[in-house]
Amino acid sequence: MPRPKPVAELKPRAVRMSDEEYVKFKEWGGADKLRRLLDAQPANYFTVFQKPEYNKADQTFINRKRERND
């Protein structure tokens, strides 16, 4: 009987950062915090990057600019 596929192993990765950046990274929570943030990514792109809503003044400016370019 074949063995089940093992879970993904953790491989060491080299990340370039200065000593100051490394200290800040460790103070911030280090790799555990980074893993939690990566696991907490939203499932849908549009939940984060939605089409911006323009206020009326911005929309008026955009319309005038389009009229001048046409």
C-alpha positions in Angstrom: 0.0 0.0 0.0 1.5 3.4 -1.0 2.2 5.9 1.7 0.1 9.1 1.8 1.7 12.2 0.4 3.3 14.2 3.2 2.2 17.7 4.1 4.3 20.5 2.6 7.6 20.8 4.3 8.9 24.2 5.4 12.0 25.1 3.4 14.3 27.9 4.6 14.1 31.0 2.5 16.6 33.8 2.3 15.2 37.2 2.6 17.4 40.3 2.3 16.9 42.8 5.0 19.1 45.0 7.1 19.7 44.4 10.8 17.3 47.2 11.7 14.6 45.7 9.5 15.2 42.3 11.0 14.8 43.6 14.5 11.6 45.4 13.5 10.3 42.2 11.9 11.0 40.2 15.0 9.3 42.9 17.2 6.3 42.9 14.9 5.8 39.2 15.4 8.2 37.5 13.0 7.3 34.5 10.8 4.3 33.5 12.9 2.7 36.8 12.4 3.5 36.8 8.7 2.0 33.3 8.3 -1.2 34.4 10.1 -1.5 37.4 7.8 -1.0 35.3 4.7 -3.6 32.8 5.8 -6.1 35.6 6.4 -6.1 36.8 2.8 -9.6 37.4 1.5 -10.9 34.8 -0.8 -12.2 37.3 -3.4 -10.1 40.0 -5.1 -13.1 42.3 -5.4 -13.6 42.4 -1.6 -10.4 44.4 -1.3 -10.1 46.2 -4.6 -13.5 47.6 -5.4 -14.2 50.2 -8.0 -13.8 53.6 -6.3 -16.9 55.7 -5.9 -16.4 59.3 -7.2 -18.1 62.2 -5.5 -20.1 64.5 -7.8 -17.3 67.1 -8.2 -14.9 64.4 -9.3 -17.3 63.0 -11.7 -18.0 66.5 -13.2 -14.2 67.0 -13.6 -13.9 63.7 -15.4 -16.8 64.4 -17.7 -15.3 67.8 -18.7 -12.0 66.3 -19.3 -13.5 63.7 -21.6 -15.4 66.3 -23.5 -12.2 68.3 -24.1 -10.3 65.3 -25.3 -13.1 64.2 -27.8 
